[in-house]
Amino acid sequence: MRPFRYERPADTAAAVALLAGTPEAKFLGGGTNLVDLMRLGAETPALLVDVAKLPQADVEEMPDGGVRIGAAVRNSDLAAHPLVRQRYPLLASALLQGASGQLRNLATTGGNLLQRTRCVYFQDVTRPCSKREPGSGCPARDGEHHNLAILGWSEQCVATHPSDMAVAMTALGAAVRTEGASGARTIPVTDFHRLPGDEPQRDTVLEPGELVTAVELPPLEFARRSRYVKIRERASFAFALVSLAAALDVADGTVRDVRLALGGVAHKPWRALRAEEALRGAPATPASFARAASAELDQARPLRDNGYKVPLARTVIIRTLAELAQAPETS
Amino acid sequence: MLAEVSLRVNGTEHALTVDTRTSLLDLLRERLGLTGAKKGCDHGQCGACTVLIDGRRANACLALAVAHAGADVVTVEGLADGGELHPLQRAFIERDAFQCGYCTPGQLCSAAGMLREAADGWPSAVTPSLGTDGIELDTEEIRERMSGNLCRCGAYVNLVAAISDVAAGEAGA
């Protein structure tokens, strides 16, 4: 591992200032991904600025009924928080289906958003990878890609985003609050993560040195009727092959509103806007759910060995919506 | 690059100068001679390095020692109360919850942390209604909550039995 300097600033301003002065610096949250990547040589920061102890560890209700989550809130604390369990069960469930108990105790909200792909080529420094070494190529396209993208990939990169939490936040239409050298801004989470395009090295739209300070969840009454469904190769402690965050609002047998996001299928959590559009105003029936799934997945471009993800995603969408349509109000 | 780190381990204060790259696991094993916590994968995937940091279970292999300066750490060596084994340690022996023993220190620390999480009302991925109706540590719950600890010998059946015994004892206490 490359030697690095370690700093533990007292506040956000100091953290941002430290990064502004050092191009090869990184923020450190729980370290569950970054430390691993440093050990593998895939990340080589010269300075780590520890932001896990900044005073950003609160979950609080906002005046509009939404919830603000500090970037340093641990995944385990967030999953157990009463406001999250009651109002956003899909988010609590997504968190609890991610990683393991001991990893969730370390991992932070900001770090979870910013975790890197688990594509084997990205993690193996002996192989080319345009995400790690821009322009070096993507061996995954013709190599080991059974768990990689079916939507939105580019010639440069077919990686998937590994987070469960971010998929639920994407379905909810959360906002990411940041602070950087040029001040604070708010970024819709749907715009926060990027598709790879010609710059797969950029996972997000964050500027160099910009720090995630919080995530804000909007009030969404019908999110009380929501689920996070994760399909994986073993029962627990594995990344998603396909996952779905879904919230459904049904009245008199008709879909009034819906939120859908897919995980494990693209370089970013995939908000299924076409499926949502197909569902609003439609009867809450399996036929409608199947049409919605097709509307979204008609865009899919599976690779040689991951075509199974298309019918898998389709089945998960149909089944989950059917279950939500029948579920009693949880409130 | 060197850094000063002070932390409490199993009730004893330590002040050390460490390379910033040192994991908490390497500090425990190489500097303090506490070789109970094991280096299995060194990537957070096996749980053999699990210790309690400020009462919470965590993978010591991914925890940088400098990032946990000031922490209160408990390893498997600190679970027993003097000569009195921890209830989990007694249950592991009673139920023969191991074969080679390599994962056992991590399993014990993880189970100790897990029991506290459940007592605090934390739900798991299999808890009905996300725990708003309470939590019952049945076999399915224990398996899910302990999924961060792998056992290559496959002693899971007896591990679940041992942890169930302690969970039932605490629930009845």
Interface residues (C-beta under 8 A of the other chain):
Chain A: M1 P3 F4 R5 Y6 R8 L28 G30 G31 T32 V35 D36 M38 R39 L48 D50 A52 S76 A79 A80 R85 Q86 P89 A92 S93 L96 Q97 A99 S100 G101 Q102 L103 N105 L106 A235 S236 F237 T330
Chain B: M1 A3 D19 T20 R21 S23 D42 H43 G44 G47 T50 I53 R56 R57 A58 N59 L62 A63 L64 V66 A67 S110 G113 M114 E117 D120 G121 W122 P123 S124 A125 T127 S129 L130 G131 T132 R143 E144 R145 M146 S147 G148 N149
